[in-house]
Structure formats: C-alpha cells, structure tokens
Amino acid sequence: MMVYLDYAATTIPDRDIYREVEEYFFKFYANPSSFHHFGRQTREILEKERSLLAELLGISAEEVIFCSSGTEANNLAIFGCAYANSHKGKHIISTTVEHKSVLMPLAKLETEGFKVSYLHVNSDGVLNIDDLKRSLTKDTILVSVLVVNNETGVVQPYNEISKIIRSFNDKIIIHYDLVAGFPKVIKKFNEVDANLITISGHKLYAPKGIAILYIKSETKLIPQILGGEQEFGKRAGTENFIGAIFMCKSIKKCIHEQDREWERLWLLRDYFETKLLEKYNTNILIAGKNSVRIPNITSICFKNKNKNAIIEALSEAGVYVSGGSACKSRENQISYVISAMGIPESFATGCIRFSFGRYTTKEEIDYTINKIYEIVKY
C-alpha cells in the first residue's frame, strides 16, 4: 500500500482539471504577448481566468500577479518592497519561523544596510503581540509574517497583527505568506488587511511552476525580474499560460470544497493524534498542539528518536512523510522552527511532519498508525 502524507510539501495535481486543460497544450500555444490574432486569443483566455479568480478573491484583476513559485513571489514581495520604499526607512519586521524564501532575502537585505527585527514565538509557535508593538518604529517600512506555519500548521493572529500595524502607521506595508494557509484560514483577500499576499499553485492541486503574488493597488514595489512588460510591468517573462489556467481553476475548486474538507481533515488528524498519544503517551510531543492550527498538518516529535531513521523506515513501508519543510528536509538536523518553539532536543531530533490532503483516507491513516507502531518502539 502506498500512502502519501506529504501534502504540505506538494499536492497531487487534480486529474479532472488536468483533463479540462489538456487540450490547451496544443490548441492555445501562442505567446499571450504576441500581437496576432492567435496570441490575442490566448491572452483573452488568460485574462478571463485572471478576472474570474480576482472576483472570487474580492480583488481586481490587476492585483493578481503570476509568478513561477511561492519562493519567487516572496522574493518579489521582500526585495521589491524594500528597494521601493527605502527612502522612507530601512527597518523590517518578521519572525524567526518564516519560510527560508523570506528569511534568506531578509538576511541579504541586512548586508545592504537594512535592519531586521525577528519576532520570537512561544512554545505553541505563536508570536508575541507585545513584541510586535515594541518593535515598530518610525523607520519600519515592511512587516512580513507567515500566516500558517508549513511545518506545524500553527496559525498566527493575522487580524490582530494588521490592526496593531495600522494603528501605529497605516503606511507600513504588510506581507502575508499564505502558501500553507490558503484557502484554509483566508478565502478572500479583501477580508484581510494586507498589501501583499503569496500563494502557490502546487499546494493547491495545481502543477509546480506557478504561483500568485497579490499586490494591492498603489503598493510601491520594484520588479526583480526585468525583460518585458508582462504582469502589468511587475514581473517580466512569458506567462506560464497552462500553469496559470490550471491554478485559477484549481483555486475555485479548493474554495468550493474548503468547508467540507476542513471538517473531514480535522477528524482524520484528531484521530491520528489520539491514537499515537494513546500508544506513546509522554514519549511523543505534538508541536503547537495548544494553539490554533489548520487541520491537515501535524508535527509529531518522538522522544530520543532519529527522524530520518523513522522517515526511511516508513518510506520502505510505502508511507511518505517528511522531517519539515521540503526545502530543507534533506538536512539531518533539528528544524529551526521546532528549535524556535523551545522544544527539547530529546524530542526535536525525532520530529516528523505528517500532512493530509484531498485524497487521504481513514484506511491510509490506520495503515500509517500500524506501521508507526511497528517501527517506533519504547
């Protein structure tokens, strides 16, 4: 039996949508920027899907910017905003548990004279609101926060964060990395107070190679990829037409199914965690268990165990999980997210992320539980 429980790393592309867009590969292959009729026809299809998606998200079509990945979108948000607004100040606020695609650009900006304040999180993985208040200064130009942590599923209090920032200075740009949290905690972008929002197609049952950066109108941002006027002059390069169409259609389906899926996955995750707690009791720790979490991610920390050994044994049994973010899961070390939460090293070395999705069944969960029982002994 094969059990895929690594949905937080990437999802399985939707077969129905694939069949729907399959003909586009060979029927609408013209460059959307070409002036001839064939190119304009392709452009019309792309812009129609963009407009329909924008309406669904409660924003304008010009605010939907297609990128190649969540990493590119985050880089565009961080660098583009910092460089465009450096004349107002050079202070940025983020957290210690961001995705590397935010932390690494911030580190580079620090070498260029920007000052970055990194907010710490508590043992439940939630940032301290008072720390945010104390960190805001007259030179702050950007606050970037990962709304849902991709390793633990912990949700940050984004509405409260926005309120505090706006009450201090409504000109500060707010960027929310929503790659792990859309549409689970936020469905409409106009219902959250943010200037920039990142989402990624391959986390939404679309192919890899396509993502969206929402850029609220009048938000100043300098493009980071030059060479053309695509994406309203904010991101050069021939559009990934098939990827964009696929992602737009997939988002609509995800939003439509969200409420039903939320309840189903909640029951599966709680069942999974309960069975492991019954078996292992104090020999396991669930990261962020006491905080608000999305239902499809759980990080189980096994005491005095090596996570890679467990992952390999599960893999041989046909169960595919990870030791954290796919961008660093090959590293045989303790996750910086888990460390930031203050989880003891005895547990942190054995922390494994199980993430569920649309095609996860109870039968698969039961199979996984039994395999864990066989592999992890105390």
Secondary structure as UniProt FT lines:
FT   STRAND          3..4
FT   TURN            7..9
FT   HELIX           15..21
FT   TURN            22..23
FT   HELIX           24..27
FT   TURN            32..33
FT   HELIX           37..57
FT   HELIX           61..63
FT   STRAND          64..67
FT   HELIX           70..85
FT   TURN            86..88
FT   STRAND          91..95
FT   TURN            96..97
FT   HELIX           100..111
FT   TURN            112..113
FT   STRAND          115..119
FT   TURN            123..124
FT   HELIX           129..135
FT   TURN            138..139
FT   STRAND          140..146
FT   TURN            150..152
FT   STRAND          154..155
FT   HELIX           158..168
FT   TURN            170..171
FT   STRAND          173..177
FT   TURN            179..185
FT   HELIX           189..191
FT   STRAND          196..200
FT   HELIX           201..203
FT   TURN            204..205
FT   STRAND          211..215
FT   TURN            217..218
FT   HELIX           231..233
FT   HELIX           241..280
FT   HELIX           281..283
FT   STRAND          284..286
FT   TURN            287..290
FT   TURN            295..296
FT   STRAND          297..302
FT   TURN            303..304
FT   HELIX           307..316
FT   TURN            317..318
FT   STRAND          319..320
FT   TURN            326..330
FT   HELIX           336..340
FT   TURN            341..342
FT   HELIX           345..348
FT   TURN            349..350
FT   STRAND          351..355
FT   TURN            358..359
FT   HELIX           362..375
//
